[in-house]
Amino acid sequence: MAAPPAPDLSGIRDIIAVHSAKGGVGKSTTAVNLAVTLARLGLRVALLDADIHGPSIAHMMGSAARPSVAPDGQRVLPLEKHGVHYLSLANVVEDDAPVIWRGPMVAGALQQLLGAVDWGDADVLLLDMPPGTGDALLGVGQALTLSGVVVVTTPQEMSLSDTRRGVRAFEKLHVPILGLLENMSGFVCDCGERADIFGPSHGAEAAEHLGIPFLGRVPIDAAVVPGGDSGVPVAASHPDGPAGRAFEGIAREALARLAVSGGAAAVKLDWRKLNAGEFHAQAPGDHEGGAGADGDSGNGGDGGKRSLADRLLGRKKVDDGGAAGGATAGGATDAGAVPADQPAAVWQAADDLLGIRWGDGKQTWHGAYELRTACPCAACVEEWTGKRLPSVDQVPRDVRPVSFQSVGRYALLPVWSDGHRTGMFTFKDLRNGTGAVSPPA
């Protein structure tokens, strides 16, 4: 039998493990709903069911069909549902086949699943890890460069005790802990009353004790179980329900933490003080002798010769005699074209104004105060109701960005002059008008 191809994950920006130190806490449900939520936010998402002994992703995603062969004839293509490309062991073995494997066989199976799949390009690959701290965790942690791990627990004290062991295991492997997620954290009935069915919440307290971020709580929601059983996750069927809103808040928080804990960003825009009335209607480098402030393109220091999207996607400048690498209005189709919903340029347009030119030529303007008060992170938005928290009312009117950096190919993460730094804005959010204002006349 021929050996499987070596894993080719070169098209994947970040790999995030979803882990729990014990079974039964909703880890797989969390992985599925985070994947669907990230796809709804506009990311290209892949999901691998690495829980070899208990593969459930295929059932939760709604298809246990066999994968088709990739064009190279060496690999298979992942299935796609709800905007997520995924594969599970359940897609390649018989439904009732027992998986009675020792540790080395589990590690080998994970390598085969990774190597035998043509994942293509993705912003993030989520791994639904096996529970516990055994061979699979060690094998994955050593074989892959994980960008981070989301740890799932419940309010029960035993679960939290096990969680501590899992966190320490990843720390020994030098894997960044993106944060702790507390699942099944109380039940809120239609009347508004809350009941702590599994005991009071200890997630935030445990995260503080462990020195890791707390991503948020997912409440018990009656729509979760039928969603998983029917193959339509709650993040797809009820995105505005209690669990759906919680998953969106947690997904945004995890991405923000990923940007903070990750390596060098592809794009960095440092804000500076501009004179009153100073306005730059175009990004530096958009045309010969462009009107932008020198050095404010934030595109990695090559004078604006390549667009933001080109840098994020690793593309070279297209010599078309115009703005380098940009799509023309209406959408160019050449190799260097920027997709319509991706930024071709991001720049400081004024002292309190961010400018974005999109791939189809559209320009949007975003006010500093308007963006800061539209922050979607858990410190600014109540995770279950979606309502703004009182802390937003205390944001000073003269708040300014300190910097913007890219989060993969899908978002911008600002650092603010008031010290706030965990609110991420997806390109989809920005294009749809988050923080939008009219430009100066």
C-alpha positions in Angstrom: 0.0 0.0 0.0 1.5 3.3 -1.0 2.3 5.8 1.7 0.0 8.8 1.8 1.3 12.1 0.4 3.0 14.5 2.8 0.6 17.1 4.2 0.5 20.2 2.1 -1.0 23.0 4.2 0.8 25.8 2.4 -2.5 27.4 1.5 -3.7 27.6 5.1 -3.1 30.8 7.0 -3.8 29.6 10.6 -4.5 26.2 12.2 -6.5 26.3 15.4 -7.1 23.3 17.7 -10.4 23.0 19.6 -9.6 20.9 22.7 -11.2 19.6 25.9 -9.4 17.6 28.6 -12.5 15.4 29.1 -15.3 14.2 26.9 -18.9 15.3 27.1 -18.3 19.0 27.3 -19.5 19.9 23.8 -16.1 20.2 22.1 -17.2 18.9 18.7 -20.4 21.0 18.9 -18.2 24.0 19.6 -15.8 23.2 16.7 -18.6 22.9 14.2 -20.4 26.0 15.3 -17.2 28.1 15.4 -16.4 26.9 11.9 -19.8 27.9 10.6 -19.7 31.2 12.4 -16.3 32.0 11.0 -17.6 31.2 7.5 -20.6 33.5 8.1 -18.1 36.3 9.0 -16.5 35.9 5.6 -13.6 33.7 6.2 -12.5 30.7 4.1 -12.8 27.9 6.7 -11.7 24.2 6.8 -12.6 21.7 9.5 -10.8 18.4 10.2 -12.4 15.9 12.6 -9.3 14.8 14.4 -11.3 13.0 17.1 -10.4 9.6 15.7 -12.2 7.4 18.3 -15.4 9.5 18.3 -15.8 11.2 14.9 -19.0 13.2 14.8 -18.3 16.1 12.5 -19.8 14.4 9.4 -23.1 13.9 11.2 -23.2 17.4 12.7 -22.4 19.0 9.3 -25.1 17.0 7.5 -23.2 14.6 5.2 -21.3 11.4 5.7 -20.7 11.1 1.9 -17.4 9.8 0.6 -15.0 12.4 -0.7 -14.2 12.7 -4.4 -10.7 12.4 -5.8 -8.7 15.6 -6.3 -7.5 16.5 -9.8 -3.9 15.4 -8.9 -5.2 11.8 -8.3 -3.2 11.6 -5.1 -5.6 13.2 -2.7 -9.3 13.7 -2.0 -11.3 16.8 -1.9 -13.0 17.8 1.4 -16.8 18.0 1.5 -18.5 21.4 1.8 -21.6 22.3 3.8 -22.7 25.6 5.4 -19.7 27.4 3.8 -17.2 25.1 5.5 -14.8 22.5 3.8 -14.6 19.5 6.1 -13.6 15.9 6.4 -14.1 13.3 9.1 -13.0 9.7 9.6 -16.7 9.0 9.3 -16.5 10.1 5.7 -14.0 7.3 4.9 -15.0 4.3 7.1 -18.2 2.3 7.4 -20.8 3.7 9.8 -20.6 0.8 12.3 -16.8 0.2 12.0 -15.2 0.3 15.4 -12.0 2.2 15.7 -9.9 0.2 18.1 -6.4 1.7 17.6 -3.4 2.2 19.8 -1.7 5.6 20.2 0.8 5.3 17.3 -2.0 4.2 15.0 -4.1 7.3 16.0 -1.2 9.6 15.3 -0.6 7.9 11.9 -4.3 8.2 11.0 -4.2 11.9 11.7 -1.2 12.3 9.5 -3.0 10.3 6.7 -6.1 12.5 7.0 -4.0 15.6 6.7 -1.9 14.3 3.9 -4.6 12.7 1.9 -6.8 15.8 1.6 -6.4 18.7 -0.8 -7.4 21.5 1.5 -6.6 24.3 -1.0 -6.6 27.8 0.3 -8.2 28.7 3.7 -7.9 31.4 6.2 -8.2 29.0 9.1 -8.2 25.2 9.6 -10.0 24.1 12.7 -9.0 20.8 14.3 -11.6 19.0 16.4 -9.1 17.3 18.7 -9.6 14.1 20.7 -10.4 14.7 24.4 -7.7 14.2 26.9 -3.9 14.7 27.0 -2.7 11.6 25.3 -0.8 10.6 22.1 -3.0 12.5 19.7 -2.4 15.8 21.4 1.3 15.2 21.5 1.4 14.0 17.9 -0.6 17.0 16.5 1.3 19.5 18.6 4.6 18.2 17.3 3.6 17.6 13.7 1.8 20.9 13.0 2.6 24.5 13.7 -0.6 25.3 15.6 -1.5 29.0 15.6 -3.5 28.5 18.8 -5.9 26.4 20.8 -9.5 27.1 22.0 -10.1 25.2 25.2 -13.7 24.0 26.0 -14.9 23.4 29.5 -18.2 23.5 31.5 -19.1 25.0 34.9 -18.6 21.7 36.6 -15.6 21.6 39.0 -14.4 18.3 37.7 -14.3 19.6 34.1 -12.3 22.7 35.2 -9.8 20.5 37.1 -9.2 18.4 33.9 -9.0 21.6 31.9 -6.0 22.8 33.9 -4.1 19.7 32.8 -5.0 20.2 29.2 -3.9 23.9 29.2 -0.5 22.9 30.8 0.0 20.2 28.2 -0.4 22.8 25.3 1.8 25.2 27.1 4.6 22.5 27.3 4.2 22.2 23.5 4.5 26.1 23.2 1.1 26.3 21.6 -0.5 29.7 22.2 -3.7 29.4 24.3 -6.3 31.6 22.5 -8.6 31.3 25.5 -11.1 29.3 27.5 -14.7 28.8 26.4 -17.3 27.8 29.0 -20.0 25.7 27.4 -23.5 24.9 28.8 -23.1 27.9 31.0 -26.6 28.4 32.4 -30.0 28.4 30.7 -32.0 31.5 30.0 -35.7 30.9 29.5 -38.0 33.0 27.4 -39.1 34.9 30.5 -35.5 36.1 31.0 -34.8 34.1 34.1 -31.4 32.3 34.3 -30.8 28.9 35.8 -27.4 27.5 36.5 -28.2 23.9 35.7 -24.6 22.7 36.0 -23.7 25.0 38.8 -22.5 28.6 38.9 -20.0 29.8 36.2 -16.3 29.4 37.1 -14.9 29.9 33.6 -13.7 33.4 34.0 -12.2 32.6 37.4 -10.4 29.5 36.0 -9.0 31.5 33.1 -7.7 34.2 35.4 -6.1 31.5 37.6 -4.5 29.8 34.6 -3.3 33.1 33.1 -5.2 32.7 29.8 -7.9 34.8 28.2 -11.6 34.0 28.8 -13.4 33.9 25.5 -16.9 33.8 26.8 -19.9 31.6 27.7 -22.2 29.6 25.6 -25.6 29.1 27.2 -27.8 26.0 27.0 -30.0 26.5 24.0 -32.8 24.2 23.0 -31.9 24.6 19.3 -28.4 23.1 19.7 -29.2 19.4 19.9 -31.7 19.2 17.1 -29.3 21.3 15.0 -26.5 18.9 15.5 -28.8 15.9 14.9 -30.2 17.3 11.7 -26.9 18.4 10.2 -27.7 22.1 10.4 -25.6 23.6 13.2 -27.3 26.2 15.4 -24.8 28.8 14.1 -26.5 28.3 10.7 -30.1 27.7 11.7 -30.4 30.2 14.6 -27.5 32.6 14.3 -29.4 35.2 16.3 -30.4 32.9 19.1 -28.6 32.7 22.5 -26.0 30.1 21.4 -25.6 31.6 17.9 -24.8 35.1 19.3 -22.5 33.6 21.9 -20.6 31.7 19.2 -20.2 34.8 17.1 -18.8 36.8 20.1 -16.4 34.0 20.9 -15.3 33.6 17.3 -14.5 37.3 17.1 -12.7 37.2 20.4 -10.6 34.2 19.4 -9.6 35.8 16.1 -8.5 39.0 17.9 -6.5 36.9 20.4 -5.0 35.1 17.4 -3.8 38.3 15.9 -2.3 39.4 19.3 -0.5 36.1 19.9 0.5 35.3 16.4 3.6 36.2 14.4 4.3 39.3 12.3 1.2 40.7 10.6 1.2 40.9 6.8 0.0 44.6 7.0 0.7 47.2 9.6 -0.7 50.8 9.5 0.7 53.1 12.2 -1.5 56.1 12.9 0.0 59.6 13.3 -1.2 63.1 14.1 -2.4 65.0 11.1 -3.2 68.7 10.8 -6.9 69.8 11.2 -8.5 69.8 7.8 -5.9 67.6 6.2 -7.6 65.0 4.0 -6.1 62.4 1.7 -8.7 61.1 -0.7 -6.4 58.4 -2.2 -4.0 55.9 -0.8 -0.3 56.6 -1.3 0.9 54.9 -4.5 -2.6 54.9 -6.1 -1.2 57.1 -8.9 2.0 58.9 -9.8 2.7 61.6 -7.2 -0.2 60.3 -5.1 -1.9 62.5 -2.6 -1.4 60.3 0.4 0.7 61.2 3.4 4.2 59.6 3.0 4.6 56.3 4.7 0.9 56.0 5.6 -0.1 53.2 3.3 0.7 50.6 6.0 1.4 48.1 3.3 4.7 46.8 4.6 7.0 49.6 3.5 7.4 49.1 -0.2 5.9 52.5 -1.1 2.4 51.3 -2.1 3.7 49.3 -5.1 1.5 46.4 -4.1 -2.0 46.6 -2.8 -3.1 45.4 0.6 -4.9 42.4 -0.8 -1.8 41.5 -2.8 0.3 41.4 0.3 -2.2 39.4 2.2 -2.5 36.9 -0.6 1.2 36.9 -1.4 0.7 38.1 -5.0 3.2 40.1 -7.0 2.6 43.5 -8.6 0.8 43.5 -11.9 2.3 45.9 -14.4 -0.9 47.3 -15.9 0.2 51.0 -16.0 -2.2 51.9 -13.2 -2.7 51.2 -9.5 -0.5 48.2 -8.8 -2.4 44.9 -8.4 -5.8 46.5 -8.1 -9.0 45.4 -9.7 -10.7 48.0 -12.0 -14.2 49.1 -11.2 -16.5 46.4 -12.3 -14.0 43.7 -11.4 -10.9 42.8 -13.4 -10.2 39.1 -13.9 -6.4 39.1 -14.5 -4.1 37.2 -12.2 -3.4 40.2 -10.1 -7.0 41.3 -9.7 -8.2 42.0 -6.1 -11.6 40.4 -5.3 -14.4 42.9 -5.1 -14.9 42.3 -1.3 -11.3 42.6 -0.4 -9.4 45.8 0.3 -7.0 47.0 -2.4 -5.7 49.7 -0.2 -6.1 50.9 3.5 -4.7 54.2 4.6 -5.0 57.1 7.0 -7.2 59.6 5.2 -7.4 62.2 8.0 -6.5 62.6 11.7 -9.7 60.7 12.6 -10.6 58.9 9.4 -9.6 55.5 7.9 -9.9 55.1 4.1 -10.5 51.8 2.3 -10.5 51.2 -1.4 -12.0 47.9 -2.4 -11.2 45.5 -5.2 -14.2 46.8 -7.3 -13.1 50.4 -6.9 -15.6 51.3 -4.2 -14.2 53.5 -1.4 -15.5 53.6 2.2 -14.6 55.9 5.0 -14.6 55.0 8.7 -14.5 57.4 11.6 -12.3 56.7 14.5 -15.0 57.3 17.2 -17.6 55.5 15.1 -15.4 52.4 14.7 -14.3 52.4 18.4 -17.9 52.5 19.6 -18.9 49.8 17.1 -16.4 47.4 18.5 -17.9 43.9 18.5 -15.7 42.3 21.2 -17.0 40.8 24.4 -15.9 43.8 26.5 -18.2 46.0 24.4 -21.1 43.8 23.6 -23.3 41.7 25.9 -22.6 38.2 24.6 -26.1 36.8 24.8 -28.3 39.8 23.9 -26.0 41.6 21.5 -26.6 44.9 23.4 -23.9 47.5 23.8 -22.4 47.5 27.3 -22.2 50.7 29.4 -18.4 50.9 28.9 -19.0 52.0 25.3 -20.6 55.2 26.6 -17.4 56.1 28.3 -15.3 56.1 25.1 -13.8 59.6 24.7 -14.8 61.5 21.6 -11.2 62.2 20.7 -10.2 58.5 20.7 -7.8 57.6 17.9 -6.3 54.5 16.5 -2.7 53.8 17.4 -2.3 51.2 14.7 -4.2 48.7 12.5 -2.8 45.3 11.6 -4.2 42.6 9.4 -5.7 39.3 10.8 -5.0 36.8 8.0 -6.8 37.7 4.9 -10.1 38.6 6.5 -10.0 41.4 9.1 -8.3 44.4 10.6 -7.4 44.6 14.3 -6.9 48.1 15.7 -5.2 49.2 18.9 -6.8 52.3 20.3 -5.5 55.3 22.2 -7.8 54.5 25.2 -6.0 51.1 25.6 -8.6 48.9 23.9 -7.1 46.3 21.6 -9.4 43.2 21.4 -12.0 44.3 18.9 -11.6 42.9 15.4 -13.4 44.1 12.3 -13.8 41.7 9.4 -13.6 43.0 5.9 -17.2 42.0 5.5 -18.2 44.2 8.5 -16.3 47.2 7.1 -17.6 46.8 3.6 -21.1 46.6 5.0 -20.7 49.9 6.7 -19.4 49.4 10.2 -18.2 52.7 11.5 -18.9 54.3 8.1 -19.0 58.1 7.8 -19.2 60.6 4.9 -15.8 62.0 3.7 -15.0 65.7 4.0 -16.6 67.8 1.2 
